[in-house]
């Protein structure tokens, strides 16, 4: 999964021969998990058809303020388009459009949308060699840079005129790569290693049965996705769950038992900058595991249990520079028990949730948490989707570690 996954990307297409590449660019952006809408200048339709781009983007393509074929149709609201976008990429960007961008000439839907954009704007120039070298073009580039627009530089190669030189629009693969790298530069957890545990552990009784709990792993996986989305390289140690992730920044290590999770967590803890232990690890396991399925014979079955290793406490003991986060699921004396766990296990932060709270706990898609740091600062949150809870937790951590 790319850093572009889940992003709303507006692609502006202008009237240059390189417009045919916009079809490939749309496909690549979709492949990276983005939602794409296309705004074209009227003249660009002579180089690539709206039908092609709408088919590839699976969205209507916009090129005018009104639907010329339906006089009763609603107008195409450039403000709504601009606010929808997380990113605006104009490729190809011709000399004519770039000059309009630099000087505020608002004479078509693309330019009106550009003038309304609040998101980052990238542009990929496409023009002939002499145009590219013209002093006015340099002034345009300087002006656009001063506005905060980001140039994806043209490359050298054979141009439409037959000349060889700079002015060729960057290839679609290079445009996508440029935007991804530029986004990563601004992400607060870039170059950070985050270790996360998720899900339950299953402690075998015999080859068929086990002791476990109702943890779905949804909270841990949401944390992993959110951390990766903020630029972190994530090691996710997961117990048996039905959820999954395909984010390229997340390495999943699957385990079953508390003992396996203990060893995997300790193996990767040394390289972690942040460790978030959200897994619901079994506190006890059978002292002896039967090699054969236990037959139903008597009215009662007694299983001797022994304590599992306390992963969180042992990580707290060996903590150096890591920011260590634990979870506390409580049913009574919630705050007092969470604060005790925070101090006893040498944590920097504890995430408290209560089974008494509607919308909190195992299996569901929502959670209600209270964050308590080592200075006993208490930050309660309302019931939210676990994806938003994950973001709240990570933003709190980022603020704590001052990245």
N, C-alpha and C positions, 0 to 999 in steps of 0.2 A: 504494500500500500504506500502511496506517495503522500508527501506533505500537501499535495493538491487535493487529496481525497476529501470529499464533502464540501469543497469550495464552490461558490457560485462565480463562474467566470464569464464575463462579457467579452466577446471577441468582435472588434471593429475591423471591417474589411473595406479597403479603399481601392480606387481604380488604377491598379498597376498590374502588369503581366504576372507578377508573383502572386496574384490573388488565387491562382489555381492551387497554391500550396496551403491555402486556408482550410481546404477540405481535409488534408492530411493533419493539419494542426488540430482541428476539431476532434478527429478520431483519437489522436494521442491524448488530448485533455480528458476525453471521456474515458479512455483506457486507464488514466491515472485516478479515476474516481470522481472527477469534477462534474458539476452540472454546467452546461454551456448554452448560452443564448448568443445569437449573432445579430449585429447591427451593421448594415451595409450602406455605403453611399450609393445614390441612384446609378452613377456611372459604373460602379464596380460590378453590376449585374451583367455587363457586357463581357466580363472575364470569367465569372463563375456564377452559376445559377443559384437563386435562393432555394430551389427545390433540392439541390444537392446538399446544401448546408443544413436545411431543415431536416432532411432525412437522416443525416449523420448526427446532428445534435439532438434529434427527437423533440425539437422545440420550434415554434414559429420563428421565422426570420423577419426582422424589421428593417425597412428601408425608407419609410415615409411616415409622416405624422398621422395620416389617415389611410384607411383601406380604400383605394381608388375604385375597387370593384363593388364595394358595398357602402352606399352613402349613409346607411343607418348604423354602421359599425362604430364602436367606440374608438376614440383616437388613441394612438400609441403614445403613452405617457413617458416621456424621456426621464422625468424625475424618478418614477417608479423603477424604471430599468436601471438607472444609476444607483439607487439605493439597494436594489436587489444584489448587486455585484459585490463580491469580496475582492475581486481583481478585475481590471480592465486591460485587455491586451489589444493593441491596434497593430495588425499585421496582415498585409503590408501597410506601411504608412508612407504615402507618397509625399513629394515636396509640397504639393498643393494643400493636402490635409495638415501637414506639419506646420506650414505657414499660418493656416487658420487657427490651429491650436495655440500657436505662439502669440497671435494677435487678437484672439477673441472673436473671430469671424464665425458667426453662428448661423449658417444658412442651410443646414440639413439636420436630419434626426441624429446622425452620429455625432455631429458637433454639439448639438444641444445636450446630448447624453454626456459627452465628455465634460462640458461646462458645468454639469450638475454632479459629477462624480465626486464622492468623498473617499473612495478606496484608492489604493495604489494604482497608478497608470503606467503600463509598460508600452513601449512602441518599438517596432522593428522597421527601420527605414528601408525603402526599396526605391532605387532611382538609378539613372545612368551616371557614369563616371564624372562628366562635366558638371552635372547638377550637384553631385555629392561634394565636389570641390569648390563650388561657388561660395563666395564670402557670405552671402545671405543665408545659405544653409547652415554655416557654422554659427551665425548669429541666432538662427532658429533653435539649433541644438542647445546653445548656451541659455537661451531664454527658457526652454522647456526644462532644463536641469534646474534652473532657479525656481521653477514652479513645483519642483519635487517629482517631475516625471522621470521615468527610468528608461534609458535607451538600451536596447539589445542591438549592439553594433552590427552594421552591415559587414559582409565579408567580401573578399576579392574573388573574382571569377569572371566567366564570360557573361556579358550583359546582353539585354535584348537588342541593343544597337549593333552588336558584334564586337564592341570594344571589350578589352580585358582590364579589369581594375575594380576598385572598391565601389560598392553601391548595391551589391547583390544581397537580397534579404537573407537573414540567417535561416538555416534549415529548420523545419518544424521541431525536429528532435532537439536541436540546440536551443530553440526558444523555450521549450518545456524545461530543459535542464537548467537554463539560466534562471528562469523564474523560481524553480525549486530551490536552487542554491541561494538565491537572493532572499527568499522567504526564511530559509534556515538561519541565515545570518542574524535575523532579527528575533529569533526565538529564544526565550529566556533560559531554556534548559539545554541549549546546544552545547555539545562537548561534555555533558553530564551523563554519568552512568546511574541508572535507577534500577534498583532491585525490588521486585514486588512478588509477594506470595498471594495465592488466590485459591478459593475453593475449599472443599473438605479434605480430610484424610480418611482412608478406610483401613481399619485394623482387623486383620484376618482372624476369624475364629476357627475356620476350617476352609477347605478349598471352595466352599460355596457361600458361606456366611461371613459377615463382617460387622464391626461396630463403626458407625459413621454418624453424620449429622445432615441437616437439611441445607447446608450452604450450596448455593448455585454457582458461585464464582463470579457472578455478574459485577459485583463491586470491584473486585480485583482486576477483572478484565477492562472495566471502564477506566480504572486508574491507569492501567498500562496504555490504553489507547490515548488517553488524555496526555500522559507524559510524553509519549512518542509524538503526538501532535504539537507539543511544545519544544520539540527538537531533541529530546533525550534518547539515548540508546538504552533500551529496556531489556532486562532479563526477567522473564516472568516464570516463576516456579509454580506450577499449577497441579493441584490435586485433580481427581476425576470429575470432570464437568462436561456439560453438553455445549457450552459456549466456545467460541473460537475467535481467532484474530489472524489476519493475513498482512498486518502492517510490517513493512520491511525493516522498521526500526525495533521490532519486538522479537526477541529470541525466546521461544517457549520451551521450557524443560518440564516434561510431564513426570509426575511422581504419584505414588499411591499412598504410602504409609507415612506416619509422622517421622519415622526413622529416616526414610528416603528424603523427606523434605528437610529434615535437620542437616543431613550431609550436603545436599545440593545448595542450601542457603548459605552454609558456612563456606562452601567452596567458592562462591561468587561474592561474598560479603566484602572481602578485602578490596575489590576493585570498585565498589559502589560509593557514590557520593551521597546518595539518598537511598534508604531502605524503608519500604512500606510493607509491613506484615499484616495483610488483611485476611489471610487464610484462617479458616476455623479448624485448627489442629486439635486432634483428639488428645484429651488429657490423660487418658488411660488406654491400655491395650491388653489383650489376653496374655497372661504370663506364659502360657503354652498354646501353641497352635497345632491342632490336630491335622495329621497328614491325610486323613480320610474324612469323608463327610460324617458328622456325628448323627447317629441314628436316634430316632425318637423312641425312647424306652421307658423312662420314668416320668412321673408327674412333674418333677422339678429338674432343672439343669443348673448346676452351679459352675460359674466361670470365674476363676481367680484373675483379677486384674492387677496390673502394675503400672506405675506412672511412666509416661513418655518423657522424653527430654524437653525441657522448656526452651524452645528455639529463641524466643524473644529475650528471655533473661540472659541466655548465653551470649547473644549478640551484644546486649547491653554491657556485659562484662568486658568484651574484647573491643568495644567501640573506641575508635580513634577520632578521625575527623568526620565520620559519617553522621548524617542527620537521620535519626532513627525514629520511626513512627510505628505505633502499635494500635490495635483496635480493641475495644472493650464492649462486649455485648452483655448488658446487665438486665436483671429483672427486679432488683431492689437496691436501695441506697446507691443509686447510679453514680452520682458525682463523687461521693466519698470513695467508692470502690475504684473508680477510674483514676482518681488522684493517687491512691495508694499504689496502684499498678504502675502509673507513670513514674513515680519516685523509686519504687522497689526495683524496677527493671531498667532504670537509667535511660529513660526515653526522652526525646526532645519534644514529642507531641503524641497525644493519644486521641483517637477518634472514638467517641462514645455514642453508642446507640442503644436504645432500650426496646425490649419486646413489648413494653407497655404502650409504646407510641404507634398509633395507626399509620401504616405506610412505611414502617421501618422493619429491619431484620432480614431474614433469609427469603430466598426464592423470588420476591417481588422485583419490579423494575424501578421502585422508588426507595428512598431512604431518608431518614431524619437523623442528623448527627449534631453533636456538640464537640467542638475542638477545644482541647485544653493543652496549653504548652507548659514547658518546664517552669515558667514563672507563674503558673496557675492562672494565666489569662484565659478566661472562658468565653468562647465564641459560639453561640447557638445558631443553628440554621433551621429553616422551615423544611417541610417535606418537599423533596424535589426528585426528578428522575436521577438515577444513579450516575448517568453521564454528567449531569450538572453538579452533583455532589462531588464527583471526582475532580472536576475543574475547581470547585471551591477549595478542596483540600490542597490541591497543587498550588493554587494561587496563594494560599496561606503559607505554604512551605517556601515558595519563592520569595515572599515578603520577609519571612524569617531569616533566610540565608542571604538576602540582599543580592540576588543575581539580576 
